[in-house]
Amino acid sequence: MYDLHIHSLLSDGVLLPSGIAVRYMALGFKAIAITDHCDYSNVKANTAAILEFTAHWPNNSGIKVLPGIELTHLPVEQFSPLTKYCRRQGIKVIVAHGQTLAEPVIKNTNRAALEADIDILAHPGLISDEDARLAKKNNIFLEVTCRRGHKVTNVHVIEKALKAGAKLILNTDSHTPEDIISPQEMVKTARHSGLSISQIDKIYRDVAVFLKSRGKI
C-alpha cells in the first residue's frame, strides 16, 4: 500500500519525516512520499531538507520514502516554473493543491497545475470534464482523499475521472499522527466514495507503475 501525500513539520504537519516513516511502516505501507507545502518563500529550503532526509533513509528499512512537495495556493503562472525547479532538484513526487471546496483557492488553479509537469492533482474539488480529460492526456493522477473537508467531492472526482479515463490515486493528506490511518481504513474511504474493489486494485497497480518509474519499487 502507498500514500503519496503527507505533510511533516517542514510545513504544517507536526511530525519529523522520520516519525512519519516509522508510523507508516508499522501499518504495513510499502512506500510513501513526504510532500510539504511549498511556494516561492520556502521551496529551496524544503526541497533541500526532504532530499537530505530521503538520501539518508536506509533502503533496507522496510518502507521507501520519496522526496516530494505540494505546490500550494500559487498564482497560476507560478506552477510551471516551480515545477521545473523541483524537477531539477530531484523531487520525485510533485503534488498540486487543487480547487478543494474546503478553503479558498485561486480560480483556474486546477487547469494551471494540470498544464505543468506535476504528478498528482490533490483534492481537485468540482473538477470539470475538460480538466479531467487534461489529466488523462498528461498522465496526472486525480486524488481521492481521506482528509476531512476535502473528501466531500470524492464522488464527483471519481465520476469525472472514470468518464475521462484519468488515473485516480488514494491518499491521506495526513498532517498529524491521528491522520495516519491503516491501508484498510483508506480502502474503506474509497469504498464509501463509490469505488469497487477492482477499481481500487487498479489504483494501486497504477501507483506501483508510477513508483517503478521513479526507481522506488
Secondary structure, DSSP 8 states (H G I E B T S, - for coil): -EEEEE--TTTT-SS-HHHHHHHHHHTT-SEEEEEEEE-TTTHHHHHHHHHHHHHHS-TTSSSEEEEEEEE-S--GGGHHHHHHHHHHHT-SEEEEE---SSS---TTHHHHHHHTT-SEEES--S--HHHHHHHHHTT-EEEEE-STTGGGGHHHHHHHHHHHT--EEEE--B-SGGG---HHHHHHHHHHTT--HHHHHHHHHHHHHHHHHTT--
